[in-house]
Amino acid sequence: MRTDFLYSEIANGIAGQITSGVLKYGDRLPSVRMLCKAYSISMSTAKRVFLELEAQSLIDAKPQSGYFVSQLPSLKLPLPEVSRPSSIANGNEPNELISKVYANMGNNDLTLFSIGVPSGDLLPLAKLKKEIIRATRELSGGGAAYELLQGNVKLRRIIAVRSLAWGGNLHEDDLITTNGAMNALSFCLIALGKPGDTIAIESPCYPGILQLSISLGFKILELPTHPVTGLDIDALKQAIPKINLCLLVPNYNTPLGSCMPDEHKKEIVALLSKHQIPLIEDDIYGDLYFGTQRPKCCKSFDREGNVLWCSSISKTLAPGYRVGWVAPGKYKEKLLKLKLIHSISSGSVVHEAVANFLTTGKYENHLRHLRRTLQVNYQNYLHTIGQYFPEGTKTSRPQGGLALWVEFRKEIDTTKLYDLAIKQHISIAPGRMFTLQNQFENCMRLCIGLPWSEDIKLKLKQLGNLAKMI
């Protein structure tokens, strides 16, 4: 690994421990020599690690004593409460609010804290354009023909290779390409359920999953979720007799940004397999980790083909390209039939271009820079929120992903805050969007995928001042 990447990876890992509270104010960090020994790095690389952490205001150097964790305004912010949704499945969908917020997509006059994708300024758009041109030249007929039903072989092969990083050990024949992750999730839900079935999900949950499930006639059971460790396993155990399906986002889900521990993933896979309840896993944020290692997936522990692992490049590379995939396990033939009926094939040129980009190693280089940017953004958001938001504000502590969950005091209604903020050309995602129940009215999700600047800091400060007015 190149030295510039190595020092950044080590610094990100330590920064993640600080912002998550593992390392606390006043804790002494290892010395330069100890860091050299622990990571087998040079003195100059170790010093760069500490310089990077100092630049982020995460540590202070004390002469003759070493490096210590700084006192940060953001670290005074407590975690949001564990969600406590009703145990009764319902479908009170906040359609008007969701439509109002998502109508802002693509509006360059607004600061879009509300849309959970990385800014185009953080994406390698020029390089992707070259790959599109290359794919058009190299594909037979310029890519105008239908491709294989199962999808681009090169793309499936590189996804299978990349699965080794999280213990997936997939083969190209295990995968089916789709038009984005939502298309993959849709195929899974249609293949495995029927109107009237009950699906268990985390609460809060991405609005698209709620809307998709309701459109297919499912009853939705929202389960308690911890802002750090994710789904409450005991709650899932109690819900087993009521549910037919389970759909989870174990790695850095939106809006909480929680990451389920490996032992929890393993237990959930075994539990659902025992009761023959399919698990649909949305792993769209798994590559956006802030530490030194990508988290495992539920699919890592699947031995019976009961986990349908879905992902895409929409949150990491190109949202508009609509390149996704699913490893459907024992349900492969059902999904192939659905793809034939609903899609016939995926987009040949775009899927070939993305396959080439992933295969050359450009993707890993891009991800390193993107992860570092998102982590620094997250720390800057916390600093600013700690300084300017109302007393009693709580925030999540994501260790990856694109989302930051903010919880205000009960009297601060974020739907009202949205109306005030939009007049200042600021768009947020009110918490009520992420549930079918009357909860999270005092919460909001902020996307950390915007390039940090003084203007972004000013907009967050304005947001905090507006919240104080409610």
Rosetta blueprint (number, residue, H / E / L):
1 M L
2 R L
3 T H
4 D H
5 F H
6 L H
7 Y H
8 S H
9 E H
10 I H
11 A H
12 N H
13 G H
14 I H
15 A H
16 G H
17 Q H
18 I H
19 T H
20 S L
21 G L
22 V L
23 L L
24 K L
25 Y L
26 G L
27 D L
28 R E
29 L L
30 P L
31 S L
32 V H
33 R H
34 M H
35 L H
36 C H
37 K H
38 A H
39 Y H
40 S L
41 I L
42 S L
43 M H
44 S H
45 T H
46 A H
47 K H
48 R H
49 V H
50 F H
51 L H
52 E H
53 L H
54 E H
55 A H
56 Q L
57 S L
58 L L
59 I E
60 D E
61 A E
62 K E
63 P L
64 Q L
65 S L
66 G E
67 Y E
68 F E
69 V E
70 S L
71 Q L
72 L L
73 P H
74 S H
75 L H
76 K H
77 L L
78 P L
79 L L
80 P L
81 E L
82 V L
83 S L
84 R L
85 P L
86 S L
87 S L
88 I L
89 A L
90 N E
91 G L
92 N L
93 E L
94 P L
95 N H
96 E H
97 L H
98 I H
99 S H
100 K H
101 V H
102 Y H
103 A L
104 N L
105 M L
106 G L
107 N L
108 N L
109 D L
110 L L
111 T E
112 L E
113 F L
114 S L
115 I L
116 G L
117 V L
118 P L
119 S L
120 G H
121 D H
122 L H
123 L L
124 P L
125 L H
126 A H
127 K H
128 L H
129 K H
130 K H
131 E H
132 I H
133 I H
134 R H
135 A H
136 T H
137 R H
138 E H
139 L L
140 S H
141 G H
142 G H
143 G H
144 A L
145 A L
146 Y L
147 E L
148 L L
149 L L
150 Q L
151 G L
152 N L
153 V H
154 K H
155 L H
156 R H
157 R H
158 I H
159 I H
160 A H
161 V H
162 R H
163 S H
164 L H
165 A H
166 W H
167 G L
168 G L
169 N L
170 L L
171 H L
172 E H
173 D H
174 D H
175 L L
176 I E
177 T E
178 T E
179 N L
180 G L
181 A H
182 M H
183 N H
184 A H
185 L H
186 S H
187 F H
188 C H
189 L H
190 I H
191 A H
192 L H
193 G L
194 K L
195 P L
196 G L
197 D L
198 T E
199 I E
200 A E
201 I E
202 E E
203 S L
204 P L
205 C L
206 Y L
207 P H
208 G H
209 I H
210 L H
211 Q H
212 L H
213 S H
214 I H
215 S H
216 L L
217 G L
218 F L
219 K E
220 I E
221 L E
222 E E
223 L E
224 P L
225 T E
226 H E
227 P L
228 V L
229 T L
230 G E
231 L E
232 D L
233 I H
234 D H
235 A H
236 L H
237 K H
238 Q H
239 A H
240 I H
241 P H
242 K H
243 I L
244 N L
245 L E
246 C E
247 L E
248 L E
249 V L
250 P L
251 N E
252 Y L
253 N L
254 T L
255 P L
256 L L
257 G L
258 S L
259 C E
260 M L
261 P L
262 D H
263 E H
264 H H
265 K H
266 K H
267 E H
268 I H
269 V H
270 A H
271 L H
272 L H
273 S H
274 K H
275 H L
276 Q L
277 I L
278 P L
279 L E
280 I E
281 E E
282 D E
283 D L
284 I L
285 Y L
286 G L
287 D L
288 L L
289 Y E
290 F L
291 G L
292 T L
293 Q L
294 R L
295 P L
296 K L
297 C L
298 C H
299 K H
300 S H
301 F H
302 D L
303 R L
304 E L
305 G L
306 N L
307 V E
308 L E
309 W E
310 C E
311 S E
312 S E
313 I L
314 S L
315 K L
316 T L
317 L L
318 A L
319 P H
320 G H
321 Y H
322 R L
323 V L
324 G E
325 W E
326 V E
327 A E
328 P L
329 G H
330 K H
331 Y H
332 K H
333 E H
334 K H
335 L H
336 L H
337 K H
338 L H
339 K H
340 L H
341 I H
342 H H
343 S L
344 I L
345 S L
346 S L
347 G L
348 S H
349 V H
350 V H
351 H H
352 E H
353 A H
354 V H
355 A H
356 N H
357 F H
358 L H
359 T H
360 T L
361 G L
362 K H
363 Y H
364 E H
365 N H
366 H H
367 L H
368 R H
369 H H
370 L H
371 R H
372 R H
373 T H
374 L H
375 Q H
376 V H
377 N H
378 Y H
379 Q H
380 N H
381 Y H
382 L H
383 H H
384 T H
385 I H
386 G H
387 Q H
388 Y H
389 F L
390 P L
391 E L
392 G L
393 T L
394 K E
395 T E
396 S L
397 R L
398 P L
399 Q L
400 G E
401 G L
402 L L
403 A E
404 L E
405 W E
406 V E
407 E E
408 F L
409 R L
410 K L
411 E L
412 I L
413 D L
414 T H
415 T H
416 K H
417 L H
418 Y H
419 D H
420 L H
421 A H
422 I H
423 K L
424 Q L
425 H L
426 I E
427 S E
428 I L
429 A E
430 P E
431 G H
432 R H
433 M H
434 F H
435 T L
436 L L
437 Q L
438 N L
439 Q L
440 F L
441 E L
442 N L
443 C E
444 M E
445 R E
446 L E
447 C E
448 I L
449 G L
450 L L
451 P L
452 W L
453 S L
454 E H
455 D H
456 I H
457 K H
458 L H
459 K H
460 L H
461 K H
462 Q H
463 L H
464 G H
465 N H
466 L H
467 A H
468 K H
469 M H
470 I L
